[in-house]
């Protein structure tokens, strides 16, 4: 019993000390709230809420993202999301890449793969209703037609 208490106390001390390790927060604010291609679009706000924290450079870091070991998991998740699709870099994408990303958005949200349940659990405003999904898919289709 005494060994378990010592182990737990040691783990608590290590965890507390880890909180003081410096780390670089990724994602910085830009001059506009919504990255391209969402500025001025009706679905922009909902897409920003559902996708923006992981798929743009405008991540809003919650308080728990500064607590080790959760901070490492969240930073890794955001880095992975930005590497897959980063709306802040939308204008630098080739026409073919933009088209490919647009074509996949509708399917990914309809299958429920995005936004992930682990994210919507902590961010209920990021949940997409059927109506939201339909609006996003309509927007995607109009963007695809506009690019033809």
JONORZI-V685808 format. One record per residue. N is the residue number from 1. OMEGA is omega in degrees with one decimal (NA if undefined). Layout:
N;OMEGA
N;OMEGA
//
This chain:
1;-179.3
2;178.4
3;178.8
4;179.2
5;178.3
6;179.3
7;179.1
8;178.8
9;178.7
10;178.8
11;179.0
12;179.0
13;179.3
14;179.0
15;178.4
16;179.5
17;179.1
18;-179.0
19;-177.4
20;177.1
21;179.2
22;174.0
23;-179.0
24;176.2
25;179.9
26;177.9
27;179.4
28;-179.5
29;176.5
30;-176.1
31;178.5
32;-177.2
33;-176.7
34;177.1
35;172.3
36;6.2
37;-169.1
38;-177.1
39;176.7
40;179.6
41;179.1
42;-177.6
43;-176.1
44;-179.1
45;-179.0
46;177.3
47;178.1
48;179.3
49;-174.9
50;-170.2
51;-167.8
52;-177.3
53;-178.5
54;-174.0
55;172.2
56;176.3
57;-176.7
58;-179.6
59;172.3
60;-173.6
61;177.8
62;-177.3
63;-176.0
64;178.1
65;179.3
66;-177.0
67;177.1
68;7.3
69;-178.7
70;-177.4
71;180.0
72;179.4
73;-178.7
74;178.5
75;178.7
76;179.8
77;179.7
78;178.1
79;179.3
80;178.8
81;179.6
82;179.7
83;178.0
84;-178.1
85;179.2
86;-177.4
87;176.4
88;178.4
89;-173.6
90;-176.8
91;179.8
92;179.3
93;174.5
94;178.3
95;-179.8
96;179.0
97;177.9
98;180.0
99;179.6
100;179.6
101;178.5
102;-178.8
103;-177.7
104;-174.8
105;-175.8
106;-179.7
107;-178.0
108;-179.7
109;179.3
110;178.0
111;179.5
112;178.3
113;178.4
114;-15.4
115;-176.2
116;-179.7
117;179.4
118;178.7
119;-177.5
120;175.6
121;-179.7
122;-178.6
123;-174.9
124;178.7
125;-179.6
126;179.2
127;179.7
128;176.3
129;176.5
130;179.2
131;177.4
132;-179.0
133;178.4
134;179.6
135;179.3
136;179.7
137;175.6
138;178.1
139;179.2
140;-179.0
141;178.8
142;177.6
143;179.6
144;179.0
145;-179.5
146;-178.3
147;-177.3
148;NA
//
